Amino acid sequence: MRASRRSDPARSSLWIPIGTFLIAALLAGCSSASGSGGRVSVVGSFYPLAWAAQQIGGDRVRVVDFTPPGVEAHDTNLSARQVAEVENDKVVLLLGYLGFQPQVEQAARHASGRVVQVAQGMHLRPSQEKGLLADPHVWLDPVLMEQITRSISQALIAVDLAGKATYEQRTNELLQQLSQLDASYRTGLGNCRFKSFVTTHEAFGYLGDQYGMQQIGIEGLTPEAEPTADQLRAAESAISAGRAAPAVFYEGTADGERIGRTVAGSVGVKALPLGTLEFDPTPSNYLSVMQANLVSLKTGMQCP
């Protein structure tokens, strides 16, 4: 997911300029916290959180997704108006203070509403990348997405008790869909010929942990640079030696596909897409992309 690239977060993204906060203060009265037609105003820092909030809240919520189409969630930059929304909306949804979306995380520290760290309490995979405290890609595990769903539901009930029955009903419906998705993955990946796979974006660690697979990443958790020669050699060697599935899985961006097809071509295997869901995949959605990912994995890993 590479429509934009982030510079060193330690230099440019951890702190939003003071001027932005001053402008945000002037815009606060115009922010979405007011004028939302009586609905609960919700900020989703990126697509999976915004999608889940909309599924749970229905007509009772007004949800804003802060990650533009085609832009990695890692690269989210806020306008002054968006800073004002974070500071004034009723509910702010983010993974946590992990360095995953530095500007959103910084703005959330000044929020007046309910800030929900949906990954709080999860056992997070470690990160070796500068500025990133843990692997953020928990939403790609359907079981962890169920936990995220419950956290969002509890937050909406807390700020809008009158809607409790609606939220609980819609939450149960979403949890059932996620449970069915989990069952599909367990059945579909239960007896594959290969248990390891090469992927351009190293975003599938939690998914692998859940279903007994291991990813071999080419670019890392935050794919912002060309893969190194050592990374490419390791991936190609794993495939050629039969330690990994005879396929290269790429994220659905121009750069991701280019790199995936280049590596796949060098060892004579298929290049297959895997969506990371860091931005809105319209006309698809979370569930349909996850189902498409399952089809790709079953094909590449030779699952019966």
C-alpha positions, 0 to 999 in steps of 0.5 A: 500500500504505497500511494504515499511514503512516510519519512522517518517518524522520529523526525516528522510524524511523531509531533504535529506542528503547534500551528496545526493545533492552533488552527484545530482549536479554531475549527473545533466549533465546526467539527463533526462532533456537532451537526451530526444529526444527533448521531454519535460522532466516531473517528476511525483511524483507519478502515477496519476500525471505521468499518466495524464501527459502522457495522455496529452503529448503523444509523446511530453513528456518523463514522469518519475514516481518516485513512484516504483511499490508496494510502497506507494506514502507516502514512496517515497525515491529519489536516487541521480539521481532522485534528479538531475531529479527533479532539471533539468527537464522541469516540476515537478508535485507534489501535493504541499508542504503538507508533503505527499512526503517529499523528493520529496517536498524538492528536488522540492524547488531546481528545475530549471524547472516549479514546478506544485502544482496540489492541489493548490487552492483546499479546502483540508481536514484537517489532524491530522497526524504528518508531514502531513498538509492535506489529500492528496488523491484528485486524487480519486475524478474524479472531482478534477482529472479534475482540476489536468488535467487542471493544468498539461495541462497549465504547458505543454503548458507554456513550449512547446508552439509549442505543444499547439494544441496537448496538448489541444486536448488530454486534452479535450479527457481526460477531457471527459473521467473523466466527464464520470467517474464522471457521472458513479459514480453519477448514480451508487452511487445515491441510495445506501442502505448505505451511510457509509463504512469501509475502511482500508486506509482512502483515500476516504474522497474526493470521499465520499464528492463528492458523499454523502458518509462517510468513517470510516477508520481503519488505517488513512491517512498514513497506517503505523501501525497496527490499534488500538483496538479502531479503530477496535471496532469502525469499527466493531460496525458501521457495526454490528449496521447497521450504515455502509455497511456490508463490509470492503474495503481494499487496494490491498496490502498484509497487506491491504487485511490481515487486511480487511479480518480479520475485515470482518471475525470478523463481518461476512461480505464481504471483497472488494478491493478498489484501492488507485492508489498511484503506477502504477497498470499495467496492469490496469490504472487510469480509469480502477481502478476507474471503478473497485472501483465503482463496489466494492462500489456498491456491498458493499453499496448495490446500485441498 
